[in-house]
Amino acid sequence: MKRSIRPATALDVPFILQMIRALADYEKEPLEVTITADELLRDGFADKPLFQCLVLQLDEKPVGFALSYNRYSTWKGKTLYLEDLFVIPEARGQGLGKLAMVELARIARDSGCVRFEWQVLDWNQPAIDFYKSFGTSLQPQWVTCRLDRQGVDELARE
């Protein structure tokens, strides 16, 4: 099978949303997906996109995605952050995940990033093993903090 990777276009938005929902199912959180195709289109394919996305393909058929964006470290500088990487179960084991990580590392390097970061769920041992296979260091001392929309609203009212 021929593996390939390409930048997503606006025409890929339905597929990207499908992959987001498949990932949420895999992570046992299907009801947490509230984003719409219109929001993805607006946020990723307008004049100033908030994210970039790669489409992973086998024999030119889309079977996965990698969505990333830039953020900034006050200590280090520009960072590429991988929000999600997902390959449908039937297409796993073909090297697409590694192909995506290599491409993202090249994007990070070529755009002047000093870091490439992402998170992995602590129960997802296959993903942890995959990331460790190319020298990733896990940062267990960091705890993710999050306010949902309601929490943001409540804090903003104070």
C-alpha positions in Angstrom: 0.0 0.0 0.0 1.2 3.5 -0.8 1.4 5.8 2.2 1.2 9.5 1.7 0.5 12.7 3.7 -0.7 16.1 2.5 -1.9 19.4 3.9 -5.7 19.4 4.5 -7.9 21.7 2.4 -11.3 23.2 3.2 -12.8 20.2 1.2 -11.4 17.9 3.9 -13.4 19.5 6.7 -16.1 16.7 6.7 -13.3 14.1 6.9 -11.6 16.0 9.7 -14.8 16.1 11.7 -15.3 12.4 11.1 -11.8 11.7 12.4 -12.4 13.9 15.5 -15.5 12.0 16.3 -13.7 8.6 15.8 -11.0 9.8 18.1 -13.5 10.8 20.7 -15.1 7.3 20.4 -11.7 5.7 20.9 -11.1 7.9 24.0 -14.5 6.9 25.3 -15.8 10.6 25.2 -18.1 10.7 22.2 -20.5 13.2 23.7 -17.7 15.7 24.3 -17.4 16.7 20.6 -19.3 19.8 20.1 -17.3 21.5 17.3 -19.1 21.9 13.9 -17.8 21.7 10.3 -18.5 25.4 10.0 -16.2 26.2 13.0 -13.5 24.0 11.6 -13.8 25.7 8.3 -13.7 29.2 9.9 -10.8 28.4 12.3 -8.6 26.3 10.0 -9.1 27.6 6.5 -9.7 31.4 6.8 -7.2 34.2 6.3 -5.5 33.6 9.6 -5.9 29.9 10.4 -5.7 28.9 14.1 -4.6 25.4 13.2 -3.1 23.3 10.4 -4.0 19.8 9.6 -2.4 16.9 7.7 -4.4 14.2 6.0 -2.8 10.7 6.2 -3.6 8.4 3.2 -3.3 4.9 2.1 -3.5 4.4 -1.6 -4.8 8.0 -1.8 -7.7 7.3 0.5 -7.8 9.4 3.7 -7.4 7.2 6.8 -6.2 9.6 9.5 -5.3 13.1 10.4 -2.9 15.2 12.5 -4.0 18.6 13.7 -1.5 21.0 15.1 -1.0 24.7 15.9 1.7 27.0 17.2 2.0 28.2 20.7 4.7 30.1 22.6 6.9 29.2 25.6 8.1 32.2 27.6 11.2 30.1 28.4 12.0 28.7 25.0 10.0 30.4 22.3 7.9 29.1 19.4 6.5 25.6 19.8 4.5 23.3 17.5 1.7 21.7 19.5 0.1 18.5 18.2 -3.5 18.5 19.3 -4.5 15.2 17.8 -3.1 12.4 15.7 -5.5 9.6 14.8 -5.5 6.8 12.3 -8.5 4.6 11.8 -8.0 1.1 13.3 -8.0 -0.7 9.9 -5.1 1.4 8.7 -2.8 1.1 11.7 0.5 -0.6 11.5 1.3 0.9 8.1 3.7 3.5 9.4 1.4 6.4 9.0 1.7 7.7 12.5 5.5 7.8 12.2 5.2 9.4 8.8 3.0 12.1 10.4 5.4 12.7 13.3 8.4 13.0 11.0 6.5 15.5 8.8 5.4 17.5 11.9 9.0 17.5 13.1 10.1 18.9 9.7 7.3 21.5 9.9 8.5 22.5 13.4 12.1 22.7 12.3 11.4 24.6 9.1 9.2 27.2 10.8 11.7 27.9 13.6 10.1 26.1 16.4 12.3 25.1 19.3 9.9 22.5 20.6 7.4 20.0 19.4 4.9 18.9 22.1 1.7 16.9 22.6 -0.1 15.1 25.3 -1.0 11.4 25.6 -3.6 9.9 27.9 -2.0 7.9 30.7 -4.1 4.8 29.9 -3.1 4.7 26.2 -0.1 2.4 26.4 0.1 1.7 22.6 0.4 5.5 22.0 2.9 5.9 24.9 5.0 3.1 23.5 4.8 4.6 20.0 6.0 8.0 21.2 8.8 6.5 23.3 10.0 4.5 20.2 11.5 7.7 18.8 13.0 9.2 21.9 10.1 11.2 23.3 10.4 12.3 27.0 7.3 12.2 29.0 6.7 15.0 31.5 4.7 13.5 34.4 5.3 16.4 36.6 3.0 18.6 34.4 -0.7 18.6 35.1 -3.1 19.8 32.5 -5.4 22.6 33.8 -8.6 23.4 32.0 -11.7 25.7 32.4 -14.7 24.7 30.3 -16.9 27.4 28.7 -19.0 27.7 31.9 -15.9 28.0 34.0 -14.5 30.7 31.7 -17.8 32.6 32.0 -17.9 32.3 35.8 -14.3 33.5 36.2 -14.7 36.3 33.7 -17.7 37.6 35.7 -15.5 38.1 38.9 
